[in-house]
């Protein structure tokens, strides 16, 4: 039970880390984010949860979105410089925690 809570906290409750990690390799459209998280990190995320986190990241200036073209409904998300810095800070913090636990 404790291990399952840990997994949930480190994955779904900190989804922003995974999304920014995906975006640092290039733009991704919203629906594709879920598939890439499952493929790369091995856990499922609800579609609505993915979009909620993307919208929050955009409001915070960590990502920006852009439609492929005027006729397209598909919106691509890009990491911003602020997003890159925030991701770096998050990863440094996690590494520090892991090192102190070992």
N, CA, C and O atoms as a GROMACS GRO file, in nm:
protein
  408
    1UNK      N    1   0.081  -0.119   0.000
    1UNK     CA    2   0.000   0.000   0.000
    1UNK      C    3   0.087   0.127   0.000
    1UNK      O    4   0.062   0.220  -0.077
    2UNK      N    5   0.187   0.130   0.084
    2UNK     CA    6   0.275   0.247   0.089
    2UNK      C    7   0.347   0.265  -0.045
    2UNK      O    8   0.365   0.377  -0.093
    3UNK      N    9   0.389   0.153  -0.104
    3UNK     CA   10   0.460   0.160  -0.232
    3UNK      C   11   0.368   0.214  -0.341
    3UNK      O   12   0.411   0.293  -0.425
    4UNK      N   13   0.242   0.172  -0.343
    4UNK     CA   14   0.146   0.221  -0.442
    4UNK      C   15   0.123   0.372  -0.426
    4UNK      O   16   0.110   0.443  -0.525
    5UNK      N   17   0.116   0.419  -0.302
    5UNK     CA   18   0.101   0.563  -0.278
    5UNK      C   19   0.223   0.639  -0.331
    5UNK      O   20   0.209   0.745  -0.392
    6UNK      N   21   0.342   0.584  -0.308
    6UNK     CA   22   0.464   0.646  -0.358
    6UNK      C   23   0.461   0.656  -0.510
    6UNK      O   24   0.490   0.762  -0.566
    7UNK      N   25   0.425   0.546  -0.577
    7UNK     CA   26   0.418   0.546  -0.723
    7UNK      C   27   0.322   0.652  -0.774
    7UNK      O   28   0.351   0.722  -0.870
    8UNK      N   29   0.206   0.663  -0.710
    8UNK     CA   30   0.106   0.761  -0.753
    8UNK      C   31   0.160   0.904  -0.735
    8UNK      O   32   0.142   0.988  -0.822
    9UNK      N   33   0.224   0.928  -0.623
    9UNK     CA   34   0.277   1.063  -0.596
    9UNK      C   35   0.387   1.100  -0.696
    9UNK      O   36   0.395   1.214  -0.741
   10UNK      N   37   0.470   1.004  -0.730
   10UNK     CA   38   0.584   1.033  -0.817
   10UNK      C   39   0.546   1.034  -0.965
   10UNK      O   40   0.618   1.088  -1.048
   11UNK      N   41   0.434   0.974  -0.998
   11UNK     CA   42   0.393   0.970  -1.139
   11UNK      C   43   0.278   1.067  -1.164
   11UNK      O   44   0.301   1.180  -1.210
   12UNK      N   45   0.158   1.026  -1.136
   12UNK     CA   46   0.040   1.103  -1.174
   12UNK      C   47   0.030   1.237  -1.104
   12UNK      O   48  -0.018   1.334  -1.163
   13UNK      N   49   0.074   1.246  -0.981
   13UNK     CA   50   0.064   1.373  -0.909
   13UNK      C   51   0.176   1.470  -0.943
   13UNK      O   52   0.174   1.586  -0.901
   14UNK      N   53   0.273   1.424  -1.018
   14UNK     CA   54   0.381   1.511  -1.066
   14UNK      C   55   0.396   1.495  -1.217
   14UNK      O   56   0.507   1.490  -1.270
   15UNK      N   57   0.283   1.489  -1.282
   15UNK     CA   58   0.280   1.467  -1.426
   15UNK      C   59   0.356   1.573  -1.505
   15UNK      O   60   0.406   1.547  -1.614
   16UNK      N   61   0.365   1.691  -1.450
   16UNK     CA   62   0.434   1.801  -1.518
   16UNK      C   63   0.579   1.764  -1.551
   16UNK      O   64   0.631   1.804  -1.655
   17UNK      N   65   0.644   1.688  -1.462
   17UNK     CA   66   0.783   1.646  -1.488
   17UNK      C   67   0.793   1.562  -1.614
   17UNK      O   68   0.884   1.581  -1.695
   18UNK      N   69   0.700   1.471  -1.630
   18UNK     CA   70   0.702   1.381  -1.745
   18UNK      C   71   0.666   1.455  -1.873
   18UNK      O   72   0.726   1.430  -1.978
   19UNK      N   73   0.571   1.544  -1.865
   19UNK     CA   74   0.531   1.621  -1.983
   19UNK      C   75   0.645   1.712  -2.029
   19UNK      O   76   0.674   1.717  -2.149
   20UNK      N   77   0.707   1.783  -1.938
   20UNK     CA   78   0.819   1.869  -1.977
   20UNK      C   79   0.935   1.787  -2.032
   20UNK      O   80   1.004   1.831  -2.124
   21UNK      N   81   0.958   1.670  -1.976
   21UNK     CA   82   1.065   1.582  -2.028
   21UNK      C   83   1.036   1.543  -2.172
   21UNK      O   84   1.126   1.542  -2.255
   22UNK      N   85   0.911   1.510  -2.202
   22UNK     CA   86   0.874   1.477  -2.340
   22UNK      C   87   0.894   1.597  -2.433
   22UNK      O   88   0.948   1.584  -2.542
   23UNK      N   89   0.850   1.713  -2.387
   23UNK     CA   90   0.854   1.832  -2.472
   23UNK      C   91   0.995   1.885  -2.496
   23UNK      O   92   1.018   1.955  -2.594
   24UNK      N   93   1.089   1.852  -2.409
   24UNK     CA   94   1.225   1.901  -2.433
   24UNK      C   95   1.286   1.836  -2.557
   24UNK      O   96   1.386   1.885  -2.610
   25UNK      N   97   1.227   1.725  -2.602
   25UNK     CA   98   1.274   1.657  -2.723
   25UNK      C   99   1.202   1.704  -2.849
   25UNK      O  100   1.231   1.658  -2.959
   26UNK      N  101   1.107   1.796  -2.832
   26UNK     CA  102   1.034   1.850  -2.947
   26UNK      C  103   0.887   1.861  -2.918
   26UNK      O  104   0.838   1.806  -2.819
   27UNK      N  105   0.814   1.933  -3.003
   27UNK     CA  106   0.672   1.957  -2.980
   27UNK      C  107   0.590   1.828  -2.990
   27UNK      O  108   0.623   1.736  -3.065
   28UNK      N  109   0.483   1.824  -2.911
   28UNK     CA  110   0.393   1.710  -2.909
   28UNK      C  111   0.251   1.765  -2.900
   28UNK      O  112   0.227   1.864  -2.832
   29UNK      N  113   0.158   1.700  -2.970
   29UNK     CA  114   0.020   1.745  -2.956
   29UNK      C  115  -0.046   1.675  -2.838
   29UNK      O  116  -0.004   1.566  -2.797
   30UNK      N  117  -0.148   1.738  -2.783
   30UNK     CA  118  -0.207   1.696  -2.656
   30UNK      C  119  -0.243   1.550  -2.648
   30UNK      O  120  -0.206   1.482  -2.552
   31UNK      N  121  -0.316   1.499  -2.746
   31UNK     CA  122  -0.360   1.360  -2.741
   31UNK      C  123  -0.242   1.264  -2.743
   31UNK      O  124  -0.247   1.157  -2.683
   32UNK      N  125  -0.136   1.302  -2.811
   32UNK     CA  126  -0.016   1.220  -2.824
   32UNK      C  127   0.060   1.208  -2.691
   32UNK      O  128   0.131   1.110  -2.669
   33UNK      N  129   0.046   1.307  -2.605
   33UNK     CA  130   0.118   1.308  -2.477
   33UNK      C  131   0.089   1.183  -2.398
   33UNK      O  132   0.181   1.120  -2.345
   34UNK      N  133  -0.038   1.144  -2.388
   34UNK     CA  134  -0.077   1.023  -2.313
   34UNK      C  135  -0.004   0.901  -2.365
   34UNK      O  136   0.052   0.823  -2.287
   35UNK      N  137  -0.005   0.883  -2.497
   35UNK     CA  138   0.059   0.765  -2.557
   35UNK      C  139   0.209   0.763  -2.530
   35UNK      O  140   0.267   0.659  -2.501
   36UNK      N  141   0.271   0.880  -2.541
   36UNK     CA  142   0.416   0.888  -2.519
   36UNK      C  143   0.452   0.862  -2.373
   36UNK      O  144   0.556   0.803  -2.345
   37UNK      N  145   0.367   0.906  -2.280
   37UNK     CA  146   0.394   0.879  -2.138
   37UNK      C  147   0.386   0.728  -2.113
   37UNK      O  148   0.471   0.672  -2.043
   38UNK      N  149   0.285   0.664  -2.168
   38UNK     CA  150   0.270   0.518  -2.152
   38UNK      C  151   0.391   0.447  -2.213
   38UNK      O  152   0.448   0.356  -2.152
   39UNK      N  153   0.429   0.488  -2.332
   39UNK     CA  154   0.539   0.426  -2.404
   39UNK      C  155   0.674   0.446  -2.333
   39UNK      O  156   0.750   0.351  -2.315
   40UNK      N  157   0.702   0.569  -2.293
   40UNK     CA  158   0.834   0.601  -2.237
   40UNK      C  159   0.846   0.574  -2.088
   40UNK      O  160   0.951   0.529  -2.041
   41UNK      N  161   0.738   0.602  -2.012
   41UNK     CA  162   0.749   0.594  -1.866
   41UNK      C  163   0.669   0.479  -1.805
   41UNK      O  164   0.686   0.448  -1.687
   42UNK      N  165   0.582   0.415  -1.884
   42UNK     CA  166   0.516   0.294  -1.839
   42UNK      C  167   0.395   0.309  -1.748
   42UNK      O  168   0.364   0.217  -1.672
   43UNK      N  169   0.326   0.423  -1.753
   43UNK     CA  170   0.203   0.434  -1.676
   43UNK      C  171   0.097   0.510  -1.756
   43UNK      O  172   0.128   0.589  -1.845
   44UNK      N  173  -0.028   0.481  -1.723
   44UNK     CA  174  -0.142   0.542  -1.792
   44UNK      C  175  -0.186   0.670  -1.723
   44UNK      O  176  -0.178   0.683  -1.601
   45UNK      N  177  -0.233   0.762  -1.804
   45UNK     CA  178  -0.287   0.889  -1.754
   45UNK      C  179  -0.419   0.913  -1.825
   45UNK      O  180  -0.432   0.887  -1.945
   46UNK      N  181  -0.517   0.961  -1.752
   46UNK     CA  182  -0.646   0.994  -1.813
   46UNK      C  183  -0.629   1.112  -1.908
   46UNK      O  184  -0.548   1.202  -1.884
   47UNK      N  185  -0.706   1.111  -2.015
   47UNK     CA  186  -0.698   1.217  -2.115
   47UNK      C  187  -0.724   1.354  -2.053
   47UNK      O  188  -0.651   1.450  -2.078
   48UNK      N  189  -0.827   1.363  -1.972
   48UNK     CA  190  -0.862   1.492  -1.911
   48UNK      C  191  -0.750   1.541  -1.820
   48UNK      O  192  -0.722   1.660  -1.815
   49UNK      N  193  -0.687   1.449  -1.747
   49UNK     CA  194  -0.578   1.486  -1.658
   49UNK      C  195  -0.462   1.545  -1.737
   49UNK      O  196  -0.401   1.643  -1.695
   50UNK      N  197  -0.432   1.485  -1.850
   50UNK     CA  198  -0.324   1.534  -1.936
   50UNK      C  199  -0.351   1.677  -1.978
   50UNK      O  200  -0.262   1.762  -1.971
   51UNK      N  201  -0.472   1.704  -2.022
   51UNK     CA  202  -0.505   1.839  -2.069
   51UNK      C  203  -0.508   1.940  -1.953
   51UNK      O  204  -0.467   2.054  -1.970
   52UNK      N  205  -0.556   1.898  -1.838
   52UNK     CA  206  -0.556   1.988  -1.722
   52UNK      C  207  -0.413   2.031  -1.690
   52UNK      O  208  -0.388   2.149  -1.666
   53UNK      N  209  -0.320   1.936  -1.689
   53UNK     CA  210  -0.181   1.968  -1.658
   53UNK      C  211  -0.122   2.055  -1.769
   53UNK      O  212  -0.050   2.150  -1.739
   54UNK      N  213  -0.149   2.025  -1.894
   54UNK     CA  214  -0.100   2.108  -2.004
   54UNK      C  215  -0.149   2.252  -1.992
   54UNK      O  216  -0.072   2.346  -2.012
   55UNK      N  217  -0.276   2.270  -1.959
   55UNK     CA  218  -0.331   2.405  -1.944
   55UNK      C  219  -0.263   2.478  -1.829
   55UNK      O  220  -0.233   2.597  -1.839
   56UNK      N  221  -0.240   2.407  -1.719
   56UNK     CA  222  -0.172   2.470  -1.605
   56UNK      C  223  -0.030   2.510  -1.641
   56UNK      O  224   0.016   2.618  -1.606
   57UNK      N  225   0.040   2.422  -1.711
   57UNK     CA  226   0.177   2.452  -1.753
   57UNK      C  227   0.179   2.574  -1.846
   57UNK      O  228   0.270   2.656  -1.839
   58UNK      N  229   0.079   2.584  -1.932
   58UNK     CA  230   0.073   2.698  -2.022
   58UNK      C  231   0.046   2.827  -1.946
   58UNK      O  232   0.107   2.930  -1.973
   59UNK      N  233  -0.045   2.822  -1.850
   59UNK     CA  234  -0.074   2.941  -1.769
   59UNK      C  235   0.048   2.987  -1.690
   59UNK      O  236   0.068   3.106  -1.668
   60UNK      N  237   0.131   2.891  -1.648
   60UNK     CA  238   0.252   2.924  -1.572
   60UNK      C  239   0.368   2.967  -1.662
   60UNK      O  240   0.473   3.007  -1.612
   61UNK      N  241   0.349   2.958  -1.793
   61UNK     CA  242   0.455   2.998  -1.886
   61UNK      C  243   0.562   2.892  -1.907
   61UNK      O  244   0.670   2.923  -1.956
   62UNK      N  245   0.532   2.767  -1.869
   62UNK     CA  246   0.630   2.660  -1.884
   62UNK      C  247   0.621   2.593  -2.021
   62UNK      O  248   0.718   2.533  -2.069
   63UNK      N  249   0.504   2.603  -2.083
   63UNK     CA  250   0.485   2.555  -2.220
   63UNK      C  251   0.404   2.660  -2.295
   63UNK      O  252   0.340   2.746  -2.236
   64UNK      N  253   0.408   2.650  -2.427
   64UNK     CA  254   0.322   2.732  -2.511
   64UNK      C  255   0.260   2.639  -2.614
   64UNK      O  256   0.315   2.533  -2.645
   65UNK      N  257   0.147   2.680  -2.666
   65UNK     CA  258   0.080   2.596  -2.765
   65UNK      C  259   0.063   2.673  -2.894
   65UNK      O  260   0.058   2.796  -2.898
   66UNK      N  261   0.055   2.595  -3.002
   66UNK     CA  262   0.038   2.655  -3.133
   66UNK      C  263  -0.031   2.552  -3.222
   66UNK      O  264   0.003   2.434  -3.221
   67UNK      N  265  -0.128   2.600  -3.300
   67UNK     CA  266  -0.194   2.511  -3.395
   67UNK      C  267  -0.101   2.487  -3.514
   67UNK      O  268  -0.023   2.574  -3.552
   68UNK      N  269  -0.112   2.370  -3.570
   68UNK     CA  270  -0.030   2.330  -3.683
   68UNK      C  271  -0.050   2.427  -3.801
   68UNK      O  272   0.045   2.468  -3.866
   69UNK      N  273  -0.176   2.461  -3.827
   69UNK     CA  274  -0.212   2.561  -3.927
   69UNK      C  275  -0.352   2.612  -3.894
   69UNK      O  276  -0.415   2.563  -3.801
   70UNK      N  277  -0.400   2.707  -3.970
   70UNK     CA  278  -0.529   2.770  -3.939
   70UNK      C  279  -0.646   2.673  -3.944
   70UNK      O  280  -0.742   2.688  -3.868
   71UNK      N  281  -0.640   2.575  -4.031
   71UNK     CA  282  -0.751   2.480  -4.048
   71UNK      C  283  -0.744   2.364  -3.950
   71UNK      O  284  -0.844   2.296  -3.927
   72UNK      N  285  -0.631   2.341  -3.892
   72UNK     CA  286  -0.612   2.227  -3.804
   72UNK      C  287  -0.670   2.251  -3.666
   72UNK      O  288  -0.664   2.362  -3.613
   73UNK      N  289  -0.725   2.147  -3.609
   73UNK     CA  290  -0.771   2.152  -3.470
   73UNK      C  291  -0.661   2.107  -3.376
   73UNK      O  292  -0.669   2.129  -3.255
   74UNK      N  293  -0.558   2.045  -3.430
   74UNK     CA  294  -0.450   1.989  -3.350
   74UNK      C  295  -0.359   2.100  -3.297
   74UNK      O  296  -0.306   2.181  -3.373
   75UNK      N  297  -0.344   2.100  -3.166
   75UNK     CA  298  -0.261   2.201  -3.100
   75UNK      C  299  -0.133   2.134  -3.050
   75UNK      O  300  -0.138   2.035  -2.976
   76UNK      N  301  -0.020   2.188  -3.090
   76UNK     CA  302   0.109   2.135  -3.047
   76UNK      C  303   0.160   2.214  -2.927
   76UNK      O  304   0.141   2.336  -2.919
   77UNK      N  305   0.225   2.145  -2.836
   77UNK     CA  306   0.280   2.209  -2.717
   77UNK      C  307   0.432   2.207  -2.725
   77UNK      O  308   0.492   2.107  -2.765
   78UNK      N  309   0.492   2.319  -2.686
   78UNK     CA  310   0.636   2.339  -2.688
   78UNK      C  311   0.682   2.380  -2.549
   78UNK      O  312   0.612   2.454  -2.480
   79UNK      N  313   0.797   2.332  -2.508
   79UNK     CA  314   0.853   2.376  -2.380
   79UNK      C  315   0.916   2.514  -2.398
   79UNK      O  316   0.976   2.543  -2.502
   80UNK      N  317   0.901   2.598  -2.299
   80UNK     CA  318   0.963   2.731  -2.302
   80UNK      C  319   1.095   2.727  -2.226
   80UNK      O  320   1.128   2.626  -2.162
   81UNK      N  321   1.170   2.835  -2.233
   81UNK     CA  322   1.295   2.843  -2.157
   81UNK      C  323   1.266   2.833  -2.007
   81UNK      O  324   1.339   2.767  -1.934
   82UNK      N  325   1.161   2.897  -1.964
   82UNK     CA  326   1.121   2.888  -1.823
   82UNK      C  327   1.087   2.742  -1.788
   82UNK      O  328   1.118   2.696  -1.678
   83UNK      N  329   1.023   2.672  -1.880
   83UNK     CA  330   0.991   2.531  -1.859
   83UNK      C  331   1.116   2.446  -1.846
   83UNK      O  332   1.123   2.356  -1.762
   84UNK      N  333   1.215   2.474  -1.931
   84UNK     CA  334   1.343   2.400  -1.924
   84UNK      C  335   1.411   2.421  -1.789
   84UNK      O  336   1.462   2.326  -1.728
   85UNK      N  337   1.413   2.544  -1.744
   85UNK     CA  338   1.477   2.575  -1.616
   85UNK      C  339   1.402   2.509  -1.501
   85UNK      O  340   1.464   2.456  -1.408
   86UNK      N  341   1.270   2.511  -1.506
   86UNK     CA  342   1.189   2.450  -1.400
   86UNK      C  343   1.209   2.299  -1.399
   86UNK      O  344   1.217   2.239  -1.292
   87UNK      N  345   1.217   2.238  -1.515
   87UNK     CA  346   1.244   2.094  -1.524
   87UNK      C  347   1.380   2.062  -1.464
   87UNK      O  348   1.392   1.967  -1.387
   88UNK      N  349   1.482   2.139  -1.499
   88UNK     CA  350   1.616   2.118  -1.444
   88UNK      C  351   1.614   2.127  -1.291
   88UNK      O  352   1.675   2.044  -1.223
   89UNK      N  353   1.545   2.227  -1.238
   89UNK     CA  354   1.535   2.243  -1.093
   89UNK      C  355   1.465   2.123  -1.030
   89UNK      O  356   1.508   2.073  -0.926
   90UNK      N  357   1.358   2.079  -1.092
   90UNK     CA  358   1.285   1.963  -1.041
   90UNK      C  359   1.369   1.837  -1.039
   90UNK      O  360   1.368   1.762  -0.942
   91UNK      N  361   1.444   1.814  -1.146
   91UNK     CA  362   1.529   1.696  -1.154
   91UNK      C  363   1.644   1.702  -1.054
   91UNK      O  364   1.678   1.602  -0.992
   92UNK      N  365   1.702   1.820  -1.036
   92UNK     CA  366   1.807   1.836  -0.935
   92UNK      C  367   1.753   1.806  -0.796
   92UNK      O  368   1.819   1.740  -0.716
   93UNK      N  369   1.634   1.855  -0.768
   93UNK     CA  370   1.572   1.831  -0.638
   93UNK      C  371   1.549   1.681  -0.616
   93UNK      O  372   1.579   1.629  -0.508
   94UNK      N  373   1.496   1.613  -0.717
   94UNK     CA  374   1.471   1.469  -0.703
   94UNK      C  375   1.601   1.391  -0.684
   94UNK      O  376   1.606   1.298  -0.603
   95UNK      N  377   1.704   1.428  -0.757
   95UNK     CA  378   1.834   1.361  -0.742
   95UNK      C  379   1.889   1.381  -0.602
   95UNK      O  380   1.945   1.289  -0.543
   96UNK      N  381   1.873   1.502  -0.549
   96UNK     CA  382   1.919   1.531  -0.414
   96UNK      C  383   1.844   1.444  -0.312
   96UNK      O  384   1.906   1.389  -0.220
   97UNK      N  385   1.715   1.432  -0.328
   97UNK     CA  386   1.635   1.348  -0.238
   97UNK      C  387   1.680   1.202  -0.248
   97UNK      O  388   1.701   1.137  -0.146
   98UNK      N  389   1.695   1.152  -0.368
   98UNK     CA  390   1.737   1.012  -0.387
   98UNK      C  391   1.874   0.988  -0.324
   98UNK      O  392   1.895   0.888  -0.255
   99UNK      N  393   1.967   1.081  -0.347
   99UNK     CA  394   2.101   1.066  -0.288
   99UNK      C  395   2.097   1.065  -0.136
   99UNK      O  396   2.172   0.991  -0.072
  100UNK      N  397   2.011   1.146  -0.078
  100UNK     CA  398   2.004   1.152   0.068
  100UNK      C  399   1.935   1.027   0.126
  100UNK      O  400   1.957   0.995   0.243
  101UNK      N  401   1.854   0.958   0.047
  101UNK     CA  402   1.789   0.837   0.093
  101UNK      C  403   1.877   0.713   0.081
  101UNK      O  404   1.852   0.612   0.148
  102UNK      N  405   1.979   0.719  -0.002
  102UNK     CA  406   2.065   0.603  -0.024
  102UNK      C  407   2.168   0.586   0.086
  102UNK      O  408   2.248   0.492   0.082
   0.00000   0.00000   0.00000
